[in-house]
Amino acid sequence: MDKRIREVYSDAVLTEALARYGVTTDSAHLLDGFESFIYEYEKDGQGYVLRITHSSRRTADLIGGEVDWINMKLREIDLYIAIHRSFDLDDLDPWCASFMRDRKYKIEHDVPYVDMSFG
């Protein structure tokens, strides 16, 4: 991590960020991070991850793009589950069959990319 970013970071930054989510610093545990401060914490029995990034490393637009990627990945997983639950997997139309084959491969081989073909 950039030395200047580490120097301006303080417990006050962490305290303020956690307070926005109704969490105290007692609940947060620092994880490894390359260009961000990454913490794990638990609230109401649910695990969370908090990422604190200095604006000189990531703009709001870049972070928004990362959030969009996560949302797209979740939509891909939701679609896989919906098709799996709602359709006869032996009688899918060509697009669904291709989508399911590709997603099954990605799940089994831990491929971290999102792609979707529309037509």
Phi, psi and omega in degrees: 000146179302130183301320181297322179293317179298323181291327181271348178283142180215170176299332179296323178297314179297313181302314180295317180296314180295324180300327178299336181253010178071034184233148177258165181293339178299332184274346188264139177233126182292131174255175175292145176210146181267303180240011180219162171264119185246127180235151169247146175207165179238140177217127180053039177077005181248135178276143179224162173235133177245129178244125177246119184236134177288141184294344177284345181260325182217126175281166177301323179295319178295317178294321175301321177296322177294321177295319176301319179298315179299316179297321178295319178298318178295321177296321178298316179294317178301317180295319177301313180295316181299315179295317181299321183278330193254348186234158172283111186293343177272356183223052180267152174292165186303319181295312181297319180298316179295315179301313183294319178299313182296315181292323178299316178299313181298320179295312183293332183251009176053047179278119188270029182249150174250129171210147181210133180254129179247145179199000000 
